[in-house]
């Protein structure tokens, strides 16, 4: 259940981040309310998740998944390009999250 809620938190956070440009600097009320609602839902779900798993693991997964998803959205929908250094950094991110999850449970 914790991982399902965490996935919903990531989905809410990345939706809010993807929509932030549509707020026009928080001057458009509709997109602003949706964006803020997504962030509020994300933090609420993250708060629930940290009752079910250690905060360092939940936050590492939440943050890394958000970065990876927003990067993919940027490439696919906003035509951003990635250089090899960025791809390497994303690979390090994945390895780091794996290490936090695998070794973080042993303490």
N, C-alpha and C positions, 0 to 999 in steps of 0.2 A: 504494500500500500504506500509506503514511503516513497518508493521510486516513481510510482504513478503520480502522486501529488507533486513530486519534484519535477516531473516532465510537464505537468500542467503549469507549474510556476515558471519554468523556462519558456514555455509557449506564450504565456501572458507577457513575460518580460520582453521577449523578442518581437512580439506583435507591437507592443508599445514603442520599442526602439525603431522598428520599421516605419511606424506611423508618425514619428516625431517631426519629420520634415513637413508633413502635411499640416502641422499646427501653425506654420508660418511664424515661428517665434512665440508660440502660445497666444497669438492674436485671433485665431479662428476658434470659436468656442466649441463647436461640435468635435472636431478632431482633437482638441485639447482635452476635453472631457473623456473621450475614448482612450487617449494615450495615458492620462493620469489614472483612469480606471484600471487599465491593464497593469500599470506599475503597482497600484495598490493591491490588486488581486495577487500579483506575483509575490510581493512581500508578505502578504497574509499567508499564502500557501507555504512560502519558505519558513515562516515562523512555525507553522504546524509541522513541517518536515523536521525541523531541528528538535522537536520533541521525540521523534522516532529514530533519528540517527545523529551521530556526532556532527556538530556544526562545521568542523573543518572539512569533513567529507561532503556534506550537503552543499556548502558554499563553493567548494572546488568544482563540483559537478555543475552547479547552477551557473557559475561564472564562465567556465570553459565551454559549456554547451551553448550559452548565449553568444559568446565570441564566435564559435564555429558556425552557428546558424546565421548570425548577422553577416558574417563574411560570405557565406554561401548565397544569401539573399542579395547582398550587394553585387556579387559577381553575376548572378543569374538575371536579376531584374533591373539593376541600376548600372550594368555594364562596367563595373569596376574591374580592374585587372590586378593580378597578383604577381609580384616578382618572386624569384626563388628564395630570397631572404624571408619573405612573408610566409611562404609555404613551409620553409624550415621552422620558422617560429610556431606555426600552427601544429606542426608535427611534434615539436618540443612540448607544446601545451597538452597534446593528447598523451604523450609519455608521462608528463608530470601528473596529470589527473589519475592515470593508471597507478602511478607510484603512491600517490596520496591514498587512494582507495585500498590498494593491496597492503601497503606497509602501515598505513594509519590505523588499521584494525588490530595490529599486533600489540599495541601498548596496553 
